[in-house]
Amino acid sequence: MANKDTIKTLIGGAVIGAILTIAVGFGSGWLIASNTRDGDVAAAWIDAQASVCSSLVQDHRSKMGDVSDITGYASRSARTELAQTYAVALTGEDAADPAVIRACANNLDT
């Protein structure tokens, strides 16, 4: 009988330990789910494209000598229009990704 109780205790401790390890791992960010990684990759891809777009806009503005202030809420349509003009449509796409345009316009607000 002592062996059954010992085995029950060991199995119970192992199960509780595994549950606590998983809970602490996910809660503290030590473990990530695959869909979290996919979302992070997509966000990084959009940020990279938006950086290229905002660089193209800033280059165009400097070549044209445009020193107008496009920051703030009142200039959001001007930023969006510039972002739509300079956001690059990737191979196989008809137009630039709307998320890239938004991110580019947000980059121009700084």
C-alpha positions as CSV (number, residue, x, y, z in Angstrom):
1,M,0.0,0.0,0.0
2,A,2.9,2.4,0.7
3,N,4.0,2.0,-2.9
4,K,0.5,3.0,-4.2
5,D,0.5,6.1,-2.1
6,T,4.0,7.0,-3.0
7,I,3.2,6.6,-6.7
8,K,0.0,8.7,-6.4
9,T,2.0,11.4,-4.7
10,L,4.7,11.4,-7.3
11,I,2.3,11.5,-10.2
12,G,0.2,14.2,-8.5
13,G,3.3,16.3,-7.9
14,A,4.5,15.8,-11.5
15,V,1.1,16.9,-12.9
16,I,0.9,19.9,-10.7
17,G,4.5,20.8,-11.5
18,A,3.8,20.6,-15.2
19,I,0.7,22.7,-15.0
20,L,2.6,25.4,-12.9
21,T,5.5,25.3,-15.3
22,I,3.3,25.9,-18.3
23,A,1.3,28.7,-16.5
24,V,4.4,30.5,-15.3
25,G,6.1,30.0,-18.7
26,F,3.3,31.5,-20.7
27,G,2.5,34.2,-18.1
28,S,6.1,35.5,-18.0
29,G,6.6,35.4,-21.7
30,W,9.2,32.5,-21.6
31,L,7.0,30.5,-23.9
32,I,5.1,31.7,-27.0
33,A,2.4,30.2,-29.1
34,S,2.9,29.8,-32.8
35,N,0.2,32.3,-33.7
36,T,1.9,34.9,-31.6
37,R,5.1,34.4,-33.6
38,D,3.2,34.7,-36.9
39,G,1.6,37.9,-35.7
40,D,5.0,39.3,-34.7
41,V,6.4,38.4,-38.1
42,A,3.5,40.1,-39.9
43,A,3.9,43.2,-37.8
44,A,7.7,43.3,-38.5
45,W,7.0,42.9,-42.2
46,I,4.5,45.8,-42.2
47,D,6.9,48.0,-40.2
48,A,9.7,47.3,-42.6
49,Q,7.6,48.3,-45.6
50,A,6.3,51.4,-43.8
51,S,9.9,52.4,-43.0
52,V,10.7,52.2,-46.7
53,C,7.6,54.2,-47.6
54,S,8.4,56.9,-45.0
55,S,12.0,57.1,-46.2
56,L,10.8,57.6,-49.8
57,V,8.4,60.3,-48.7
58,Q,11.1,62.1,-46.7
59,D,13.5,61.9,-49.6
60,H,10.9,63.3,-52.0
61,R,10.1,66.2,-49.6
62,S,13.8,67.0,-49.2
63,K,14.4,67.0,-53.0
64,M,11.4,69.2,-53.5
65,G,12.4,71.5,-50.7
66,D,9.1,70.9,-48.9
67,V,9.5,72.0,-45.3
68,S,5.8,72.2,-44.5
69,D,4.8,70.6,-41.2
70,I,2.8,67.4,-41.7
71,T,2.6,66.4,-38.1
72,G,-0.5,66.6,-36.0
73,Y,-4.2,65.7,-36.4
74,A,-4.9,68.5,-38.9
75,S,-2.3,67.1,-41.4
76,R,-3.5,63.5,-41.3
77,S,-5.0,63.6,-44.8
78,A,-1.8,64.9,-46.3
79,R,0.2,62.2,-44.6
80,T,-2.2,59.5,-45.8
81,E,-2.0,60.9,-49.4
82,L,1.8,60.8,-49.3
83,A,1.8,57.3,-47.8
84,Q,-0.6,56.1,-50.6
85,T,1.6,57.6,-53.2
86,Y,4.9,56.2,-51.9
87,A,3.8,52.8,-50.4
88,V,5.2,50.1,-52.7
89,A,2.9,47.4,-54.0
90,L,4.8,44.1,-53.7
91,T,5.1,41.6,-56.6
92,G,1.8,39.8,-57.1
93,E,-0.2,42.6,-55.4
94,D,-2.4,45.1,-57.2
95,A,-1.9,47.8,-54.6
96,A,0.0,48.5,-51.4
97,D,-1.3,46.9,-48.2
98,P,-3.6,49.3,-46.3
99,A,-1.8,48.4,-43.1
100,V,1.4,49.6,-44.6
101,I,-0.2,52.8,-45.7
102,R,-1.5,53.4,-42.2
103,A,1.9,52.6,-40.6
104,C,3.7,54.8,-43.1
105,A,1.3,57.7,-42.4
106,N,1.9,57.2,-38.6
107,N,5.7,57.2,-39.2
108,L,5.4,60.6,-40.9
109,D,3.6,62.0,-37.9
110,T,6.8,62.0,-35.9
